[in-house]
Amino acid sequence: NKTLNVYSELLFTRKAVNIIKEHDEKDPMFLTVCHKNPHGPLQALDEDFARVPQHVGSEVRRKFSALMSSLDNSVDEIVNALKMKGMYEQTIIIFFSDNGGSLGLGG
């Protein structure tokens, strides 16, 4: 087995965007994207963490905020792919969480 050294958020986003780009927009599509960002371990990318203001609180809270920012960016990329493909207006987007953020992990 080969281990990928890729941040899962970026991998999931790239895959979803590629699926949308390659899809024949005349056919229906069901796509589920399950990000792990709200869950531990809190492993934010350095560039996402650097954008979180220092006043946000503890380092744990800033890491959680960086993860949520990365999730927002991912959703934006997926929505933009749908718009570019001309599929956005016929798309239903549903957001849900399995159980919310853990208070001990910055949620």
Buried (B, 14 or more C-beta within 10 A) or exposed (E): EEEEEEBEBBEBBEEBBEBBEEBEEEEEBEEEEEBEBBBBEBBBBEEBBEBBEEEBEEEBBBBBBBBBBBBEBBBEBBBEBBEEBEBBEEBEEEEEEEEEBEEEBBB
